[in-house]
Amino acid sequence: MKTISYIFTRMGKALIDTEADSSSRCPIFYGWIVVAAAGLGLFFGGAPIVVYSFGVFLKPLAQEFSVGRGAISLAFTIHNFIGAGGAPFAGRLVDRFGAKRVILPGLALLGLILVSALMIGSHLWQLYLFYVVLAPVTLATTPIPYSAVISRWFDRRRGLALGLIMFGMGVAAVVMPPTVQRLIAQFGWRVAFAAVGCAILVIPIAVVAMFLKEDPKQMGLLPDGEERRANDVSGAQDQIGLGWPQVYRTRTFWMMVSAFALAGGSMHACILHMPALLSDRGLTAENAALGSSVVGIAVIAGRLLSGYLLDRMFAPWVAVGIFGMSAIGLALLWAGGGGAIALTAAFLVGLGMGAEVDIIAFLVSRYFGLRAFGATFGFAFGSFVLAGGLGGMLMGAGFDLTKSYELPLAAFLAITVLAVVLFTRLGPYRFAAPQSVETAIVEAEGAA
């Protein structure tokens, strides 16, 4: 029996070594395959249909239920309030159980709930219930779990990798609104929701299950494709960072959260109402939906621009530059321009929406490390989501009150400027990227 046990032990070790060796011989660092899988997962996540396409649903829903835009925007606000409350909990689940155990059930439930839109009747409370049920499920398909995975796979190139996974969401922000607009025009808004739900059930679940690996150590690799074996580092990357009780006691954390909330409220308010705003300024329904696609193009540009710059510049200054451009976009919208000026403004606002989640994840990792990344990012992302829901509701209520977007746009312009000022007050990084694996080991031993 001892001989048999010895043989199977040696065979298992040989299989593990073979897998590690084949991984090291792969011409492409497997982390980029993880990036592609995460990007596809975000493409079919909740944000493209629930957030970026909400403006396309706004007028059809208001006509269906015979209510104002503020009442319809309240559905999104309820969704975001619940999501914001659950985001820290979702982050803690990722820290404890791993990202895939959160993502896969989330994708399955998201698809089924979207299909259930076919059963929504003519009562407004049923729409509210639909968004209430969507809220906790959508969290599992947001950047919270995906960013935790990518932050383990990349360190020196973390900004670029985070930007690339958000590229999938940005592409969806371009593709989804006009697609949904056509579905609504031909089949109605219920079928539009259900069609997207069917696509989610068919495509992303298999890809994420097969290709998304939680940690490079599972394949005998190190972050950024370093050549040394992961077991030589002894979990250095996971050991570096503050615990959650340490994080929420810091002044930097609350300043960061405040900046995210202010900017997030402004970006969401404008983007959610962009198709309606453009339609009010004389654009056809198709061209107003095109405005959402312009935002989507800007989201892609913001993802790639921020991802490129975050690895090369001090991240708070990247935030200042990008959100400063969004403030210019808000000023153009406030001035009342239409046509090309309005589309340019939509693009500038979209840059901020595209870069924000990337910047949140990057700043969290650099100021607080990876030890409690899920919980910390979940709380910060939750503040962004909460403010986004509130911003959309206030924009709709402001329009219903004044019959114009001018007053709420002025308020959100001032709020965005304040967020820019807060980003300038963040101090130096606490956990900057090491220049080598050896440095990471030394930092981990010091943290321990």
RARA-V182869 format. One record per backbone hydrogen bond with DSSP energy under -0.5 kcal/mol. CO is the residue of the C=O (numbers start at 1). NH is the residue of the N-H. If there is no record, write none. Layout:
co=[CO CO]
nh=[NH NH]
//
This chain:
co=[1 2 3 4 5 6 7 8 9 10 11 12 13 14 15 16 17 18 19 20 21 22 23 29 29 30 30 31 32 33 34 35 36 37 38 39 40 42 45 46 47 47 48 51 53 53 54 55 56 57 58 59 60 61 62 62 68 69 70 71 72 72 73 74 75 76 77 78 79 80 81 82 83 84 86 87 88 89 90 91 92 93 93 94 99 99 100 102 103 104 105 106 107 108 109 110 111 112 114 115 116 117 123 123 124 124 125 126 127 128 129 130 131 132 133 134 135 136 137 138 139 142 142 143 144 145 146 147 148 149 149 150 153 155 157 158 159 160 161 162 163 164 165 165 166 167 168 169 170 171 171 172 174 175 176 177 178 179 180 181 182 183 183 184 188 189 190 191 192 193 194 195 196 197 198 199 200 203 204 205 206 207 208 211 215 216 216 217 222 223 226 229 230 230 230 235 236 237 240 240 242 243 243 244 246 247 250 251 252 253 254 255 256 257 258 259 260 261 262 263 264 265 266 267 268 269 271 273 274 275 276 277 278 279 284 285 286 287 288 289 289 290 291 292 293 294 295 296 297 298 299 300 301 302 303 304 305 306 307 309 309 314 314 315 316 317 318 319 320 321 322 323 324 325 326 327 328 329 330 331 332 333 338 338 339 340 341 342 343 344 345 346 347 348 349 349 350 351 352 353 355 356 357 358 359 360 361 362 363 364 365 366 366 368 370 372 373 374 375 376 377 378 379 380 381 382 383 384 385 386 387 388 389 390 391 392 393 394 395 396 397 398 399 405 406 407 408 409 410 411 412 413 414 415 416 417 418 419 420 422 423 436 437 438 439 440 441 442 443 444]
nh=[5 6 7 8 9 10 11 12 13 14 15 16 17 18 19 20 21 22 23 24 25 26 26 32 33 33 34 35 36 37 38 39 40 41 42 43 44 45 49 50 51 52 53 54 56 57 58 59 60 61 62 63 64 65 66 67 72 73 74 75 75 76 77 78 79 80 81 82 83 84 85 86 87 88 90 91 92 93 94 95 96 97 98 98 102 103 104 106 107 108 109 110 111 112 113 114 115 116 117 118 119 120 126 127 127 128 129 130 131 132 133 134 135 136 137 138 139 140 140 141 142 145 146 147 148 149 150 151 152 152 153 154 224 158 161 162 163 164 165 166 167 168 168 169 170 171 172 173 174 174 175 176 178 179 180 181 182 183 184 185 186 187 188 188 192 193 194 195 196 197 198 199 200 201 202 203 205 207 208 209 210 211 212 213 218 219 221 220 225 226 222 232 233 234 235 239 240 240 370 371 372 246 247 248 249 250 254 255 256 257 258 259 260 261 262 263 264 265 266 267 268 269 270 271 272 273 274 277 278 279 280 281 283 282 288 289 290 291 292 292 293 294 295 296 297 298 299 300 301 302 303 304 305 306 307 308 309 310 311 312 313 317 318 319 320 321 322 323 324 325 326 327 328 329 330 331 332 333 334 335 337 336 341 342 343 344 345 346 347 348 349 350 351 352 352 353 354 355 356 357 359 360 361 362 363 364 365 366 367 368 369 430 431 242 373 376 377 378 379 380 381 382 383 384 385 386 387 388 389 390 391 392 393 394 395 396 397 398 399 400 401 402 403 409 410 411 412 413 414 415 416 417 418 419 420 421 422 423 424 425 426 440 441 442 443 444 445 446 447 448]
//
